[in-house]
Amino acid sequence: MSAVSRVLLLALACAAGPALPQDKSAADAEATLSAVVRVQSRILPDARTAPTLGARREGSGVLVRAGYVLTIGYLVIEAEAIEVTAGDGMSVPATLAAYDHATGFGLLKLVAPLSGKPLPLGDSTALAERDAAMVVGHGGGEALNLVTVVSRRPFSGSWEYLLDAAIFTYPPVHNWSGAALISARGELLGVGSLIVPDAGGAGTPSPGNLFVPIDLLKPILDDLIAHGRAPGPRRPWLGVYAEELRGRLFVARVAREGPAERAGVSSGDIVIGVGGEEVASLADFYRKVWARGAAGVEVPLRLLQGLEVKDLRVRSIDRPEYFRRKPSY
């Protein structure tokens, strides 16, 4: 048994306690680790996300189907080139098969096979507070960490992003982007998205990580592979990056040349309402915008700009339409 397998088996035992299956072998451990890969991307020179996310990005991904790697989308959006490296050191190019803004997942299609074995998808809804799990990033046993779930709660991101039951873990893992959250049974429970200062609860000083639950992938995976998108209408996106502060919703910035900027929304504005309805939080703001209809719908915003209340109408888009695309020639 390799040292790496011993590390993983020890972590499995700690996570599962007496529930660890007796037939869990070194081969099972190696297969679990083999599913986690390194993801590296070089971003288009004129990418809209380059100023905030960088021109070169690196993180992890997980084989979830033969030839397909799941990762966190911000690693690969607006990529000019993507390379995936397995635990044995073999690297192959990949293409972005799908990006789903609602979940934040990015799905990569490998141009050639890798040696890893796809990881089975677990039941993230059954993961409760105080449950133990493992975080595995690229790098094998060196990037394996035992963590505890410290919170299951909604999460609102300033980039018009909302999760109803995000997974928060402790202690913080610094190789989090696209890392695999794995159960004691060796099943994938979530994909790493963020490092946060309040994993234990809003306003609580407890650094940790946020994982996107894998159950959000299950109903859309086949469509992502077959069609490059999730089924159903696309959510309207405005390009407003807002933050909750002192009970108000401040516009921290707007996407350059995005729908909100074109409509006259500016940094420093305070969002008062959507149409005639007041908004009380980021989540409330998003739900009221999404309730107006699919991407392309005109969204009426009421804003406080300086000392003046203004009503603006923002023509929404599907967020991927905003991204730069690699030329097809």
DRENKOL-68733 format. One line per field, with one value per residue (C-alpha): residue in three letters; x, y negated, z. Coordinates in nm, 4 decimals, always signed. Example, Ala and Ser with C-alpha at 12.3 -4.5 7.8 and 13.67 -1.06 7.14 Angstrom:
2
resn [ALA, SER]
u [+1.2300, +1.3670]
v [+0.4500, +0.1060]
w [+0.7800, +0.7140]
This chain:
329
resn [MET, SER, ALA, VAL, SER, ARG, VAL, LEU, LEU, LEU, ALA, LEU, ALA, CYS, ALA, ALA, GLY, PRO, ALA, LEU, PRO, GLN, ASP, LYS, SER, ALA, ALA, ASP, ALA, GLU, ALA, THR, LEU, SER, ALA, VAL, VAL, ARG, VAL, GLN, SER, ARG, ILE, LEU, PRO, ASP, ALA, ARG, THR, ALA, PRO, THR, LEU, GLY, ALA, ARG, ARG, GLU, GLY, SER, GLY, VAL, LEU, VAL, ARG, ALA, GLY, TYR, VAL, LEU, THR, ILE, GLY, TYR, LEU, VAL, ILE, GLU, ALA, GLU, ALA, ILE, GLU, VAL, THR, ALA, GLY, ASP, GLY, MET, SER, VAL, PRO, ALA, THR, LEU, ALA, ALA, TYR, ASP, HIS, ALA, THR, GLY, PHE, GLY, LEU, LEU, LYS, LEU, VAL, ALA, PRO, LEU, SER, GLY, LYS, PRO, LEU, PRO, LEU, GLY, ASP, SER, THR, ALA, LEU, ALA, GLU, ARG, ASP, ALA, ALA, MET, VAL, VAL, GLY, HIS, GLY, GLY, GLY, GLU, ALA, LEU, ASN, LEU, VAL, THR, VAL, VAL, SER, ARG, ARG, PRO, PHE, SER, GLY, SER, TRP, GLU, TYR, LEU, LEU, ASP, ALA, ALA, ILE, PHE, THR, TYR, PRO, PRO, VAL, HIS, ASN, TRP, SER, GLY, ALA, ALA, LEU, ILE, SER, ALA, ARG, GLY, GLU, LEU, LEU, GLY, VAL, GLY, SER, LEU, ILE, VAL, PRO, ASP, ALA, GLY, GLY, ALA, GLY, THR, PRO, SER, PRO, GLY, ASN, LEU, PHE, VAL, PRO, ILE, ASP, LEU, LEU, LYS, PRO, ILE, LEU, ASP, ASP, LEU, ILE, ALA, HIS, GLY, ARG, ALA, PRO, GLY, PRO, ARG, ARG, PRO, TRP, LEU, GLY, VAL, TYR, ALA, GLU, GLU, LEU, ARG, GLY, ARG, LEU, PHE, VAL, ALA, ARG, VAL, ALA, ARG, GLU, GLY, PRO, ALA, GLU, ARG, ALA, GLY, VAL, SER, SER, GLY, ASP, ILE, VAL, ILE, GLY, VAL, GLY, GLY, GLU, GLU, VAL, ALA, SER, LEU, ALA, ASP, PHE, TYR, ARG, LYS, VAL, TRP, ALA, ARG, GLY, ALA, ALA, GLY, VAL, GLU, VAL, PRO, LEU, ARG, LEU, LEU, GLN, GLY, LEU, GLU, VAL, LYS, ASP, LEU, ARG, VAL, ARG, SER, ILE, ASP, ARG, PRO, GLU, TYR, PHE, ARG, ARG, LYS, PRO, SER, TYR]
u [+0.0000, +0.1388, +0.1839, -0.0864, -0.3341, -0.2538, -0.3272, -0.6606, -0.7627, -0.6797, -0.8929, -1.1753, -1.1586, -1.1638, -1.4564, -1.6613, -1.5701, -1.7221, -1.9271, -1.6202, -1.6913, -1.4726, -1.3841, -1.2445, -0.9079, -0.5958, -0.7216, -1.0421, -0.8360, -0.6155, -0.9227, -1.0759, -0.7597, -0.7217, -1.0465, -0.9066, -0.7020, -0.5245, -0.6965, -0.4935, -0.6310, -0.4920, -0.7487, -0.8253, -0.6264, -0.9433, -1.1401, -1.3889, -1.3074, -0.9276, -0.9054, -1.0756, -0.9907, -0.6546, -0.5133, -0.3893, -0.5891, -0.5238, -0.7266, -0.8703, -1.1354, -1.3045, -1.3677, -1.7435, -1.7914, -1.5452, -1.3845, -1.5538, -1.4159, -1.6272, -1.4720, -1.5754, -1.6656, -1.4599, -1.1413, -1.2303, -1.4709, -1.3248, -1.0372, -0.8194, -0.6603, -0.7296, -0.4996, -0.5909, -0.3246, -0.3881, -0.2193, +0.0290, +0.1551, -0.0080, -0.1583, -0.4168, -0.5954, -0.9627, -1.2454, -1.5236, -1.8229, -2.0595, -2.0780, -2.3828, -2.4097, -2.6965, -2.4795, -2.1330, -2.0211, -1.7930, -1.7754, -1.4674, -1.4399, -1.1020, -0.9570, -0.7872, -0.8398, -0.6727, -0.5925, -0.8339, -1.1569, -1.4739, -1.5940, -1.9522, -2.1902, -2.3076, -2.6088, -2.5163, -2.8627, -2.7823, -2.4700, -2.5491, -2.3723, -2.0939, -2.0548, -1.6966, -1.5761, -1.2565, -1.1358, -0.9061, -0.7338, -0.4855, -0.1633, -0.2878, -0.2316, -0.0435, -0.3648, -0.5993, -0.7634, -1.0155, -1.2860, -1.6110, -1.9325, -2.0035, -2.3013, -2.5643, -2.7323, -2.8179, -2.5387, -2.5726, -2.2801, -2.2448, -2.2227, -2.5990, -2.5496, -2.7579, -2.7347, -3.0202, -2.8115, -2.4389, -2.1949, -1.9536, -1.6570, -1.3796, -1.0801, -1.0028, -0.8307, -0.6177, -0.6250, -1.0017, -1.0828, -1.2517, -1.1450, -1.3542, -1.5570, -1.5699, -1.7725, -1.6449, -1.7865, -1.5637, -1.8468, -1.8404, -2.0509, -1.9463, -1.7000, -1.4899, -1.5810, -1.4609, -1.2659, -1.4883, -1.4411, -1.7703, -1.8147, -1.9856, -2.2566, -2.3117, -2.1185, -1.9297, -1.5480, -1.4798, -1.2712, -1.3529, -1.4621, -1.7797, -1.8662, -2.1346, -2.3543, -2.3223, -2.6980, -2.7317, -2.5402, -2.7420, -3.0531, -2.8515, -2.5396, -2.6805, -2.7987, -2.4645, -2.2929, -2.5471, -2.6377, -2.3777, -2.6396, -2.8922, -3.2531, -3.5134, -3.5069, -3.1935, -3.2006, -3.1830, -2.8467, -2.7985, -2.4281, -2.4873, -2.2405, -2.4210, -2.3363, -2.5457, -2.4227, -2.5988, -2.9324, -2.8989, -2.8117, -2.5177, -2.3946, -2.0228, -1.9613, -2.1262, -1.9974, -1.8196, -2.0360, -2.2938, -2.6720, -2.6806, -2.4030, -2.5726, -2.8965, -2.7274, -2.6659, -2.3474, -2.1181, -2.2436, -2.6124, -2.8490, -3.1013, -3.4428, -3.6677, -3.7560, -4.0595, -4.2872, -4.1519, -3.8911, -3.5878, -3.4546, -3.1461, -2.9326, -3.1355, -3.4591, -3.3188, -3.2175, -3.5457, -3.7452, -3.5295, -3.5538, -3.9302, -3.9633, -3.8975, -3.6178, -3.2976, -3.3824, -3.6646, -3.6577, -3.6134, -3.7377, -3.5034, -3.5639, -3.2375, -3.1150, -2.8471, -2.7041, -3.0114, -3.2352, -3.4592, -3.4458, -3.6379, -3.4287, -3.5151, -3.2397, -3.2556, -3.1204, -2.9090, -2.7957, -2.4653, -2.2553, -2.3452, -2.1301, -1.8142, -1.5536, -1.5268, -1.2289, -1.2341, -1.3540, -1.1281]
v [+0.0000, -0.3421, -0.6256, -0.8181, -0.5314, -0.5115, -0.8834, -0.8506, -0.5369, -0.7089, -1.0069, -0.7745, -0.6000, -0.9307, -1.0569, -0.7400, -0.6083, -0.2637, -0.3113, -0.2688, +0.0240, +0.3182, +0.3868, +0.0371, +0.1198, -0.0584, -0.0176, -0.2027, -0.4794, -0.5132, -0.5201, -0.7994, -1.0085, -0.9398, -1.1232, -1.4577, -1.6464, -1.9783, -2.2378, -2.5204, -2.7833, -3.0682, -3.3438, -3.5436, -3.8711, -4.0840, -3.8758, -4.0748, -3.8668, -3.9062, -4.2178, -4.0378, -3.6700, -3.6939, -3.5996, -3.2581, -3.0419, -2.7140, -2.4849, -2.1359, -1.9343, -1.5964, -1.3256, -1.2668, -1.0863, -0.9237, -1.2151, -1.4867, -1.6894, -1.8989, -2.2138, -2.5545, -2.7746, -3.0846, -2.8867, -2.8339, -3.1025, -3.3069, -3.0578, -3.0574, -2.7249, -2.4680, -2.1886, -1.9044, -1.7015, -1.3663, -1.2397, -1.0366, -1.3564, -1.3064, -1.6267, -1.6683, -1.9728, -2.0254, -2.2388, -2.4083, -2.1821, -2.3880, -2.6690, -2.7004, -3.0365, -2.9276, -2.6669, -2.8008, -2.4680, -2.4407, -2.1145, -2.0299, -1.7817, -1.6114, -1.5774, -1.2495, -0.9988, -1.0292, -0.7475, -0.8484, -0.6762, -0.8906, -0.9581, -0.8542, -1.1326, -1.1174, -1.2616, -1.6116, -1.6720, -1.4174, -1.6088, -1.7766, -2.0095, -1.8398, -1.5670, -1.4880, -1.4806, -1.5096, -1.7848, -1.6634, -1.9026, -1.8289, -1.6899, -1.3606, -1.2831, -1.6080, -1.7959, -1.5859, -1.7461, -1.6199, -1.8807, -1.9227, -2.0681, -2.3668, -2.5170, -2.4445, -2.7692, -2.9988, -3.1977, -3.5150, -3.6254, -3.9794, -3.8505, -3.7735, -3.4265, -3.2421, -2.8976, -2.7759, -2.5330, -2.5895, -2.3647, -2.5415, -2.3524, -2.4040, -2.4293, -2.6402, -2.4674, -2.6913, -2.4734, -2.5128, -2.6179, -2.3211, -2.0837, -1.7749, -1.7388, -1.3617, -1.1465, -0.8558, -0.6285, -0.7867, -0.9779, -1.3364, -1.5716, -1.9167, -2.1306, -2.4016, -2.7601, -3.0059, -3.0685, -3.2609, -3.4396, -3.3220, -2.9517, -2.8895, -3.1467, -3.4969, -3.7447, -3.4692, -3.4928, -3.1356, -3.1031, -2.8094, -2.7104, -2.7108, -2.4117, -2.3940, -2.0877, -1.8109, -1.7479, -2.0634, -1.8860, -1.5643, -1.6950, -1.8938, -1.6845, -1.4973, -1.8238, -1.9931, -1.7098, -1.6836, -2.0496, -2.2598, -2.4126, -2.3285, -2.2788, -2.5512, -2.9309, -3.1301, -3.3660, -3.7388, -3.8967, -4.2702, -4.3102, -4.4616, -4.3724, -4.4682, -4.4304, -4.4431, -4.7172, -4.8732, -4.7358, -4.8751, -4.7278, -4.9246, -4.8858, -4.8138, -4.8158, -4.7414, -4.5173, -4.7290, -4.7614, -4.5375, -4.5871, -4.7884, -5.0251, -5.0866, -5.1694, -5.4258, -5.2274, -5.3431, -5.2390, -5.3878, -5.3661, -5.2137, -4.9592, -5.0404, -4.8106, -4.6091, -4.7636, -4.8677, -4.6108, -4.6981, -4.4743, -4.3771, -4.1683, -4.0351, -3.7147, -3.9131, -4.1347, -3.8367, -3.6531, -3.9600, -4.0122, -3.6462, -3.6510, -3.9090, -3.6419, -3.4847, -3.6490, -3.9333, -4.0697, -4.4382, -4.4823, -4.8037, -4.9160, -5.1892, -5.3400, -5.6121, -5.8031, -6.0647, -6.2404, -6.1578, -5.8542, -5.7270, -5.4612, -5.2852, -5.0016, -4.7465, -4.5099, -4.1837, -3.9214, -3.5643, -3.6055, -3.3832, -3.6250, -3.8832, -3.6719, -3.6869, -3.3760, -3.2080, -3.2647, -2.9546, -2.9928]
w [+0.0000, -0.0966, +0.1506, -0.0324, +0.0099, +0.3806, +0.4182, +0.2423, +0.4306, +0.7598, +0.6588, +0.5539, +0.8881, +1.0774, +0.8698, +0.8924, +1.2368, +1.2857, +0.9655, +0.7410, +0.5046, +0.5960, +0.2322, +0.1747, +0.0157, -0.0968, -0.4535, -0.3589, -0.2032, -0.5097, -0.7356, -0.5263, -0.5497, -0.9218, -0.9930, -0.8743, -1.1340, -1.1802, -1.4003, -1.5547, -1.7895, -1.9954, -2.0380, -2.3516, -2.3661, -2.3746, -2.1233, -1.9173, -1.6075, -1.6315, -1.4071, -1.1164, -1.1736, -1.3494, -1.6878, -1.5684, -1.3309, -1.1554, -0.9370, -0.9242, -1.0998, -1.0606, -1.3187, -1.3044, -1.6360, -1.8734, -2.0572, -1.8474, -1.5570, -1.3210, -1.1758, -1.0473, -1.3409, -1.2628, -1.3310, -1.6955, -1.8192, -2.1059, -2.1398, -2.4486, -2.3511, -2.0770, -1.9622, -1.7266, -1.5450, -1.3764, -1.0631, -1.2691, -1.4321, -1.7725, -1.9172, -2.1938, -2.3383, -2.2602, -2.3883, -2.1935, -2.2525, -2.0370, -1.7846, -1.5604, -1.3882, -1.1610, -0.9876, -1.0693, -1.2186, -1.5186, -1.7153, -1.9217, -2.2073, -2.2359, -2.5858, -2.4848, -2.2021, -1.8626, -1.6225, -1.3461, -1.2561, -1.2392, -0.8857, -0.8027, -0.7041, -0.3447, -0.1622, -0.0504, +0.0956, +0.3672, +0.4740, +0.8041, +1.0431, +1.2431, +0.9784, +0.8782, +0.5177, +0.3151, +0.0856, -0.1918, -0.4292, -0.7036, -0.5653, -0.4206, -0.0530, -0.0007, -0.0801, +0.1345, +0.4377, +0.6904, +0.7565, +0.9468, +0.8097, +1.0314, +0.8493, +0.5840, +0.4864, +0.1949, +0.0333, -0.1721, -0.3888, -0.5175, -0.8776, -0.8926, -0.7470, -0.4909, -0.3312, -0.1120, +0.0950, +0.0525, +0.2392, +0.4767, +0.6238, +0.8811, +0.9046, +0.5978, +0.3063, +0.0893, -0.2242, -0.2475, -0.6060, -0.7733, -0.4920, -0.4238, -0.1039, -0.0557, +0.1822, +0.3906, +0.1198, -0.1424, -0.3115, -0.4383, -0.2238, -0.3459, -0.5393, -0.3761, -0.4573, -0.1921, +0.1246, +0.3667, +0.7022, +0.8551, +0.7777, +1.1113, +1.0470, +0.9180, +1.1310, +1.3135, +1.2906, +1.1742, +0.8561, +0.6320, +0.2830, +0.0782, -0.1394, -0.4072, -0.3331, -0.5905, -0.5859, -0.7968, -1.0732, -1.0892, -1.2713, -1.5267, -1.5980, -1.8972, -2.0531, -1.9885, -2.1769, -2.4587, -2.5109, -2.3259, -2.0986, -1.8303, -1.9387, -1.9046, -1.9409, -1.8572, -1.5623, -1.6380, -1.5534, -1.4980, -1.4264, -1.0806, -0.8053, -0.4862, -0.1180, +0.1969, +0.4289, +0.7282, +0.6153, +0.2626, -0.0736, -0.2147, -0.5704, -0.5235, -0.8998, -1.2299, -1.5080, -1.7668, -2.0792, -1.9112, -1.9054, -1.5807, -1.6862, -2.0213, -1.8373, -1.6107, -1.2905, -1.1153, -0.8333, -0.5069, -0.5983, -0.3435, -0.4714, -0.3285, -0.5245, -0.8313, -0.9932, -0.7128, -0.4676, -0.2077, -0.1636, +0.1781, +0.0967, -0.1856, -0.1985, -0.2070, -0.4842, -0.6981, -0.6556, -0.7525, -1.0620, -1.1654, -1.1110, -1.3921, -1.6559, -1.8562, -1.9780, -2.2134, -1.9983, -1.9076, -1.5318, -1.3654, -1.0880, -0.8321, -0.7106, -0.4821, -0.6757, -0.4430, -0.3025, -0.5962, -0.6433, -1.0005, -1.1899, -1.4549, -1.6892, -1.7463, -2.0435, -1.8994, -2.0752, -2.0158, -1.8331, -2.0649, -2.3479, -2.1696, -2.1789, -2.4546, -2.6684, -2.8248, -3.2048, -3.3886, -3.6947]
